[in-house]
Amino acid sequence: MDEIGFAEHLARNRYFDRNFEIEAVKVLPGEYFVTTTDMVVVTVLGSCVAACIRDREKGIGGMNHFMLAEGGDDQTASARYGSYAMEILINHLLKLGARRDRLEAKVFGGGRVMASLSGAMVGERNSDFVLNYLQTERIPVVSQDLLDVYPRKVYFFPVTGRVMMKKLARLHNDTVTRREKEYANRLSEVPVVGDIELFT
């Protein structure tokens, strides 16, 4: 994994969370973030899945956020796909000094929140994918909240491993549905060339 690959999908939406009095970063669909410092990594999930992975001894951790489990035949380097999103997150953690035998995961999302995607069972496929991937990689899943019909807001504190999750009432929060729908539309229109997504 080269520096360009890491940088391309790294979340950049940083802010100060006044509720927790700590630096924070918001991870959007197709992004990930890793840190060695005491901060909170935040995302909102619908049918997407996020894996929160950390070295339980060193407190190095991070989160990804992906919408599609696999890229099919044209598997390419893009964090739109779970396989790449998992690989880039784990590789970046190892690069920062985490050890594979000390990694643990907490996984969230896969809700059936978009009627247009329910037939494709996107949430179910994402949930199955992330659990199978982590089992294959021998990374224990110490906590999970997958499937159901609710969007979720997830706060991950990598240094301690603490996760706070809130299920959001669908009737009062259509932001996540709109964001995922827009992202899904972009994915169907935008070709992937190497590590670069081309937007027209």
Buried (B, 14 or more C-beta within 10 A) or exposed (E): BEEEBBEBBBBEEEEEBEEBEBBBBBBBBBBBBBBBEEBBBBBBBBBBBBBBBBBBEBBBBBBBBBBBBEBEEEEBBBBBBBBBBBBBBBBBBBEBEBEEEEBBBBBBBBBBBBEEBBEEBBBBBBBBBBBEBBEEBEBEBBEBBBBBEBBBBBBBBBBEBEBEBEEBEBEEBBEBBEBBBEBBEBBEEBEBEEBEBEEE
